[in-house]
Amino acid sequence: MFYFYILQCADNKRYYGYTSNLKQRLSEHQEGKNRATRSRRPLKLVYYEECDTKTAAIKRERQFKQGRTRKSTIDKLIDEFPAGHLSEFQ
């Protein structure tokens, strides 16, 4: 199982990523072990998707990073994501 995820950063920008271990990866982000988010802490997990393969997770991440997904669509995904699902990784 792989995950595509979105973090809301302290600078009001979003970080998009993928991983096979979401809980561990979030911990690494929060501890400053990721150069891209180190100076943008605190971070908040706002959305994630489970993907069957690494390839699917990478493809989903690229869709968001390359601007193929409209901001309004991303906002709607985040707004409608059940908060209870996020708590297991926080």
C-alpha positions in Angstrom: 0.0 0.0 0.0 1.2 3.5 -0.9 -0.2 6.9 -0.1 -0.4 10.2 -1.9 -0.7 13.0 0.7 -1.1 16.8 1.0 0.4 18.9 3.9 -0.7 22.4 4.7 2.5 24.4 5.6 2.9 27.3 7.9 3.5 29.6 4.9 0.0 28.7 3.6 1.4 26.7 0.8 0.9 23.0 0.2 3.3 20.2 0.0 2.4 17.1 -2.1 4.2 13.8 -1.6 3.9 10.0 -1.6 5.1 7.3 0.7 4.7 3.7 1.7 4.5 4.6 5.4 2.5 7.7 6.0 2.9 7.8 9.8 6.7 7.6 9.6 6.9 10.1 6.7 4.7 12.6 8.6 7.0 12.2 11.6 10.1 12.9 9.4 8.4 16.1 8.1 7.6 17.3 11.6 11.1 16.6 12.9 12.6 18.7 10.1 14.2 15.7 8.3 12.8 16.8 4.9 14.7 19.7 3.4 11.6 20.9 1.4 9.4 21.3 4.5 12.0 22.0 7.2 11.5 25.8 7.2 7.8 25.6 6.6 6.8 23.9 9.9 4.4 23.4 11.6 2.8 21.1 9.0 -0.7 19.7 9.0 -1.9 16.6 7.1 -5.0 17.7 5.3 -5.6 15.0 2.7 -4.4 11.5 1.7 -5.3 8.8 -0.7 -4.4 5.1 -0.6 -2.9 3.7 -3.8 -2.4 0.1 -4.7 1.0 0.7 -6.3 4.0 3.0 -6.0 3.4 4.0 -9.7 -0.2 5.0 -9.0 0.9 7.2 -6.0 3.7 8.9 -8.0 1.2 9.5 -10.9 -1.3 11.1 -8.5 1.5 13.3 -6.9 2.6 14.5 -10.4 -1.0 15.4 -11.3 -1.1 17.8 -8.4 2.5 19.1 -8.6 2.3 19.8 -12.3 -0.9 21.8 -12.0 -3.1 19.4 -13.7 -5.6 19.6 -10.8 -7.3 22.9 -10.4 -6.9 24.8 -7.1 -10.7 24.7 -6.6 -10.8 21.0 -7.0 -8.0 20.5 -4.5 -9.7 22.8 -2.0 -12.9 20.8 -2.4 -11.1 17.5 -1.8 -9.5 18.8 1.3 -12.8 20.4 2.6 -14.7 17.2 2.1 -12.1 14.8 3.5 -13.4 13.2 6.7 -11.4 14.6 9.6 -11.6 11.3 11.4 -9.4 9.7 8.8 -6.6 12.2 9.5 -6.5 11.6 13.2 -5.0 8.2 12.9 -1.8 9.7 11.3 -1.5 12.8 13.5 
